[in-house]
């Protein structure tokens, strides 16, 4: 078995999701999808600075929190 476990999820991720209620799992999956969409947008645009990237994300995803936008930006920059 790979270190990520079955289905590509880490063991920590699997155990975390097991303690969530079904509605919380659905919300978590929705947030993961939205952050993935933000990452795709940034990867295609390649903004020059973190500030401009956050501005792009704010304009494209006005309902997203700053925390979500920073998570998307951090993943793209690493």
HELIX and SHEET records of a PDB file:
HELIX    1   1 UNK A    6  UNK A    8  5                                   3    
HELIX    2   2 UNK A   11  UNK A   18  1                                   8    
HELIX    3   3 UNK A   22  UNK A   45  1                                  24    
HELIX    4   4 UNK A   50  UNK A   60  1                                  11    
HELIX    5   5 UNK A   66  UNK A   77  1                                  12    
END                                                                             
